[in-house]
Amino acid sequence: MNIKHLHEAPSLTTALAGPLRELEAHLLEHHNTIEAWFRQQWHQTAPPFYTSVDIRNAGFKVAPVDTNLFPAGFNNISKDFAPLFIQAIQAAMDISCPEAIRILILPENHTRNVSYLESIATLQELLVQAGYETRIGIIHPEREDPSELSLPSGRSIYLHPITRRGNHLFAGDFDPCAILLNNDLSSGVPAALADLEQIITPPPDLGWSSRLKSGHFNFYQMLALEFSRLIDIDPWLFDPLFRNCGKLDFMERKGDECLAENTSILLSDIQGKYNEFGIAATPYVVIKADAGTYGMGVMTVRSPDEVIGLNRKQRTRMSKSKGGNMISKVILQEGVPTYETWSKSDAVAEPVVYMIDRYVVGGFYRVHTRRGAEENLNAPGMHFEPLGFEEPCNTPDPYRDPDTTPNRFYTYGVIARLASLAASREIAEVRGKQGI
């Protein structure tokens, strides 16, 4: 497939691009070994149905900073990649639920986020195009009739209140063979989802009420070490260092010592790697809620003193995450700056790569014109640009410049697959505990 569209590719603007080009070249050189290894891994551990991975390209390292098992943003991906999504959906369903012909999407309950609703509409279209009768359900005790929502794109979606009969969910008279969860369950797992006979994917126990970012990155760290031995490379080049703190209360100033101590240790560890690789940069740490999404509960620090000296406004911002849930646990993650920029305005950008099952199927750039290379871009004011593929990213060319578009995006695909594989091991652990 040779995909052409009008969106420009981003530029990598940093004097430190050399080491990253070496990383890219190294991955290209070991392309056959890497692909064989991934095939083996997917045979051992089934991949998640879908994932999206936020990646930061620092010029001296490229690493994932978040992995979402309930991705939104499907409406931000170029329509040119719909055939890849459709084929991957069919392959995924043939493995996880081969008898499925009817799929129920269970999204977030909030209905005022128009961008999210556009994403759900796109996801439904892709499932229908893949050959599955699809409805969108909603868990809402006060609704009995379907509701129609008109979207800015000109599309409409119908939200069908679900009912439970025995161990089966229905949307009116629609009896789904499988349930596709697109709700991160930050507020807990609804009773309606317990002990269902239908296949539900991803597992509800992987929602943010149960899952921790630090747990995911523990899996990723072990996987990065395994992968680095395979191709003889330092895992730090694609693995962000991290630590975590629990039992916090930002408003009551409980846990400040834990934050300061772990910030100090992490900054020292980062500086050690900077010294080892000759990187003339100042390390920083990103502190964020250990469970949650939407870019809430995030702050950047460069010194342990900044943690101790948080003012009331900063503490208030860090005290709650999505749904008003109190933040009592945080992950402290190595700050990975992004040196990719978009368009002549040099707006800071970071790639978000999407996977269905084991397949890299597309993505977009999150772009922010008012934020810097070291800041969180998942914030009001961001916009999205589809990845500017002019050639497919699954066919790298080791004889060309590593920084060419298909070769750089091959590197992103490797990182995304490592993150998805780490998530698959999370899922396997959850299912093991459940005796599945």
VENRAJO-V337862 format. One line per field, one symbol per residue. ss: DSSP state (H for helix, E for strand, C for the rest). phi: phi as a letter, one per 40 degrees, with the letter a starting at -180 (. if undefined). psi: psi as a letter, one per 40 degrees, with the letter a starting at -180 (. if undefined). A space follows every 50 residues. Layout:
BEGIN
ss->???
phi->???
psi->???
END
This chain:
BEGIN
ss->CCCCCCCCCCEECCCCHHHHHHHHHHHHHCHHHHHHHHHHHHHHCCCCCE EEEEEEECCCCEEEEEEECCCCCHHHCCHHHHHHHHHHHHHHHHHHCCCC CEEEEEECCCCCCHHHHHHHHHHHHHHHHCCCEEEEEECCCCCCCCEEEE CCCCCEEEEEEEEEECCEEEECCECCCEEEEECCCCCCCCHHHCCCCCEE ECCHHHCCCCCCHHHHHHHHHHHHHHHHHHHCCCHHHHCCCEEEECCCEC CCCECHHHHHHHHHHHHHHHHHHHHHHCCCCCCCEEEEECCCCCCCCEEE ECCHHHHHCCCHHHHHHHHECHHHCECCCEEEEECCCCCEEECCCCEEEE EEEEEECCEEEEEEEEEECCCCCCCCCCCCCEEEEECCCCCCCCCCCCCC CCCCHHHHHHHHHHHHHHHHHHHHHHHHHHHHHCCC
phi->.bcbacccccbbbacccddccccccccccbdcccccccdcccccbcccca abbcbbbcgbabacbabbcbcbgccccdcdcddcccccccccccccaccc bbbbcbccccbccccccccccccccccccchbcbbbbacaccbbbcbbbc bdcgcbbbbbdcbbbgbbcbbgccbccabbcbbcfcchccccccfccccb bccdcccccbcbccccccccccccccccccbfaccccbbccaaabbfcac ccfcgdcccccccccccccccccdcccgccaccabbbadcahaggcgbab bbadcccccccccccccccbbdggcccbbbbbbdcbcbbcbbgccfccaa cbbbbbfcbcbiiabcbbcbbccbbcccadhcabbddccbbcccbcbccb ddccdcccccdccccccccccccccdccccccccgc
psi->hhhhiehiiiihgiefdddddddddddddfddddddddddddddhhiidi iihhihhedeihiieihhegiaedeeihededddddddddddddddgdeh ehhhhhaidheegddddddddddddddddeehhhihihhheehdiiihhh ideeiiihhhhiihhbfhiigbehgidihhhfhefdeihiddehfidihh iihdeeieediiddddedddddddddddddegihddeehhiiiiiifihd defhedddddddddddddddddddddefhgihiihhhihehiaeeifhih ieidddddfhiddddddediaheehhheiihhihhhihehihaeefhhii ihhiihbehheaaihhhheeiideihegiheiiihihfheiieegiheei hdeidddddddddddddddddddddddddddddef.
END
